[in-house]
Amino acid sequence: MEKKEIFDLLIKNLDGAGVFLNVKDGMGNVNTMTIGWGSVGKIWGRDMFTVLVRYSRHTYSLLKNAKDFSINIPKVSSMNKELGFCGSKSGRDFDKFKECNFTLKSAKKIDTPIIEECEAFYECKICYRQAMNPMSIIDKEGIEDRYYKDNDYHEMFIGEILEQY
Ligand SMILES: Cc1cc2nc3c(=O)[nH]c(=O)nc-3n(C[C@H](O)[C@H](O)[C@H](O)COP(=O)(O)O)c2cc1C
């Protein structure tokens, strides 16, 4: 798949039921969760994928001790049930790969595996993480009041895209 086709598929899914964010930490724990927010672009002259993960997520506790993550994009509307499950249940309580009958496959360049049943993938090496600073939210009404009433802020993880296919 071409870079642009993968990007188009990503955006369709982010506008729809989401995509899967997989992460494997330094202890070998693997988890997946659904994300609806993320961005692809150029930073430091490299292709980068940014994800936003709230502190409350099990995925967050893994990402803190991980070197990389994978983004797993289904065919549009083909895995809505699984995206719903992985977007509402926690890896603290379930082996989500098992519950969804997913096949984990080794990635090409990173430790975190990919979900074979998906259509397109980004393999990302974490380069930078940035906790949201509540003081930096300019749009208080539109963003802070709407998304952060309970102080469960996001942390941003920016990963260099090493492979996309
Ligand atoms: C469509 C959709 C999009 C989501 N996007 C995000 C996101 O971008 N960031 C986030 O922290 N949680 C997001 N969530 C919520 C997590 O997927 C959900 O809390 C999940 O159960 C966390 O799993 P974990 O505890 O195993 O990490 C989303 C959920 C859905 C259904």
Ligand as a Chemical Component Dictionary entry (heavy atoms), coordinates in Angstrom:
data_LIG
# 
_chem_comp.id                   LIG 
_chem_comp.type                 NON-POLYMER 
_chem_comp.pdbx_formal_charge   0 
_chem_comp.three_letter_code    LIG 
# 
loop_
_chem_comp_atom.comp_id 
_chem_comp_atom.atom_id 
_chem_comp_atom.alt_atom_id 
_chem_comp_atom.type_symbol 
_chem_comp_atom.charge 
_chem_comp_atom.model_Cartn_x 
_chem_comp_atom.model_Cartn_y 
_chem_comp_atom.model_Cartn_z 
_chem_comp_atom.pdbx_ordinal 
LIG C1  C1  C 0 -13.556 5.177  19.349 1  
LIG C2  C2  C 0 -12.708 5.282  20.597 2  
LIG C3  C3  C 0 -11.608 6.113  20.594 3  
LIG C4  C4  C 0 -10.792 6.237  21.729 4  
LIG N1  N1  N 0 -9.691  7.060  21.697 5  
LIG C5  C5  C 0 -8.878  7.166  22.774 6  
LIG C6  C6  C 0 -7.687  7.969  22.722 7  
LIG O1  O1  O 0 -7.319  8.540  21.682 8  
LIG N2  N2  N 0 -6.950  8.090  23.857 9  
LIG C7  C7  C 0 -7.302  7.469  25.037 10 
LIG O2  O2  O 0 -6.594  7.616  26.064 11 
LIG N3  N3  N 0 -8.415  6.659  25.105 12 
LIG C8  C8  C 0 -9.189  6.485  23.996 13 
LIG N4  N4  N 0 -10.290 5.661  24.032 14 
LIG C9  C9  C 0 -10.622 4.932  25.282 15 
LIG C10 C10 C 0 -9.767  3.650  25.488 16 
LIG O3  O3  O 0 -9.709  2.889  24.297 17 
LIG C11 C11 C 0 -10.417 2.791  26.607 18 
LIG O4  O4  O 0 -10.428 3.524  27.799 19 
LIG C12 C12 C 0 -9.729  1.451  26.788 20 
LIG O5  O5  O 0 -10.603 0.621  27.532 21 
LIG C13 C13 C 0 -8.389  1.553  27.495 22 
LIG O6  O6  O 0 -7.845  0.258  27.604 23 
LIG P1  P1  P 0 -6.608  -0.107 28.545 24 
LIG O7  O7  O 0 -7.009  0.177  29.978 25 
LIG O8  O8  O 0 -6.392  -1.581 28.295 26 
LIG O9  O9  O 0 -5.462  0.728  28.108 27 
LIG C14 C14 C 0 -11.112 5.517  22.910 28 
LIG C15 C15 C 0 -12.245 4.664  22.903 29 
LIG C16 C16 C 0 -13.022 4.540  21.767 30 
LIG C17 C17 C 0 -14.201 3.613  21.792 31 
# 
loop_
_chem_comp_bond.comp_id 
_chem_comp_bond.atom_id_1 
_chem_comp_bond.atom_id_2 
_chem_comp_bond.value_order 
_chem_comp_bond.pdbx_ordinal 
LIG C1  C2  SING 1  
LIG C2  C3  SING 2  
LIG C2  C16 DOUB 3  
LIG C3  C4  DOUB 4  
LIG C4  N1  SING 5  
LIG C4  C14 SING 6  
LIG N1  C5  DOUB 7  
LIG C5  C6  SING 8  
LIG C5  C8  SING 9  
LIG C6  O1  DOUB 10 
LIG C6  N2  SING 11 
LIG N2  C7  SING 12 
LIG C7  O2  DOUB 13 
LIG C7  N3  SING 14 
LIG N3  C8  DOUB 15 
LIG C8  N4  SING 16 
LIG N4  C9  SING 17 
LIG N4  C14 SING 18 
LIG C9  C10 SING 19 
LIG C10 O3  SING 20 
LIG C10 C11 SING 21 
LIG C11 O4  SING 22 
LIG C11 C12 SING 23 
LIG C12 O5  SING 24 
LIG C12 C13 SING 25 
LIG C13 O6  SING 26 
LIG O6  P1  SING 27 
LIG P1  O7  DOUB 28 
LIG P1  O8  SING 29 
LIG P1  O9  SING 30 
LIG C14 C15 DOUB 31 
LIG C15 C16 SING 32 
LIG C16 C17 SING 33 
# 
